[in-house]
Structure formats: structure tokens, C-alpha cells
Amino acid sequence: MKRLITAVALVALSVPAMAQHYHGPHGVPFVRAGNWVGPALIGGVVGYALAQPRVVYAQPPVVYAPPPVVYQQAPVIVQQQQWCETRVINDQNGVQRTAQVCWYQ
């Protein structure tokens, strides 16, 4: 945008220089050899400024990877069967005791 404004300003300054005619004595146009130098320089600078490539820095897009999919298996519950029985145990001394005996299958 700054280049465009500068170019327009320089062109606006160079147009009046080309539009004015210097008249010598008795209204006869007086031609000077350097009348074209100023507008040519300004036009060259404007053309050079417009022809320069503009560098544009683009930020790379951010790529988010999806979260990994985790499959969790449900725990396998194996129910064991339990058998218990109560036994009466007699000692050598004649004391009677009860004991519960259990086993799993």
C-alpha cells in the first residue's frame, strides 16, 4: 500500500512538470534539452518500484493429529465354584472339634 501511495504521489508531481510549457520572448515556445529528464526519472523509479516482487511470508497450517483410538477389552470374569463341608474331627484325647473344609473347582 505504501508503494502505491508513493507511486501516485510521484506521478501527481510529474504531471504538472510535463503540462507547463516554457515560452520564450514573444510567446514563442522555448525548448530546453533537459525537460524530459525529471519525468523520465520519476517514471523509472515508479516502474521499478511496481516491478519488484513482493515477498509474502505465509505461516504453515497447523495440523493436529487425531488422538489414538484405544480399545480396552472388558475383563473376563470366571466364577469359580466353591464347595464347603463341615467335618467333625475327634482327637486322641477325645476332644471333638468341627472344621470347615472348602475347595474350588
C-alpha positions, -999 to 999 in steps of 0.1 A, spaced: 0 0 0 29 24 7 43 17 -27 10 25 -44 7 58 -25 43 67 -33 38 59 -70 6 80 -71 23 109 -54 53 108 -78 30 106 -108 10 136 -95 42 156 -91 55 147 -125 23 156 -145 24 194 -138 61 194 -149 50 180 -183 20 202 -187 37 235 -183 53 250 -214 80 275 -210 75 302 -235 104 324 -246 101 360 -256 71 370 -277 51 338 -269 74 315 -289 79 281 -271 114 278 -258 127 242 -259 152 232 -233 171 199 -238 165 187 -202 127 190 -199 122 152 -202 148 141 -176 127 148 -145 96 129 -156 116 101 -170 135 96 -138 103 97 -118 86 73 -142 116 50 -140 115 49 -102 78 43 -102 81 15 -127 110 -1 -108 90 0 -75 60 -16 -91 80 -43 -108 97 -55 -77 84 -89 -64 68 -87 -31 79 -113 -5 49 -128 13 56 -149 44 28 -174 50 26 -193 82 23 -231 76 -10 -245 86 -12 -263 120 -21 -299 116 -35 -317 146 -32 -355 146 -63 -372 160 -59 -389 193 -51 -426 191 -80 -449 194 -76 -473 224 -98 -503 226 -99 -517 261 -113 -552 265 -137 -559 292 -122 -581 319 -132 -617 317 -148 -629 350 -146 -666 356 -166 -675 386 -152 -705 404 -174 -729 421 -168 -734 458 -177 -764 479 -176 -764 516 -183 -791 541 -182 -792 578 -163 -822 593 -162 -834 629 -127 -843 640 -121 -864 671 -87 -861 689 -68 -888 705 -77 -872 738 -114 -875 730 -119 -838 722 -143 -833 694 -137 -804 670 -155 -791 639 -137 -778 609 -149 -764 577 -131 -776 546 -136 -757 513 -122 -763 479 -126 -746 445 -131 -760 411 
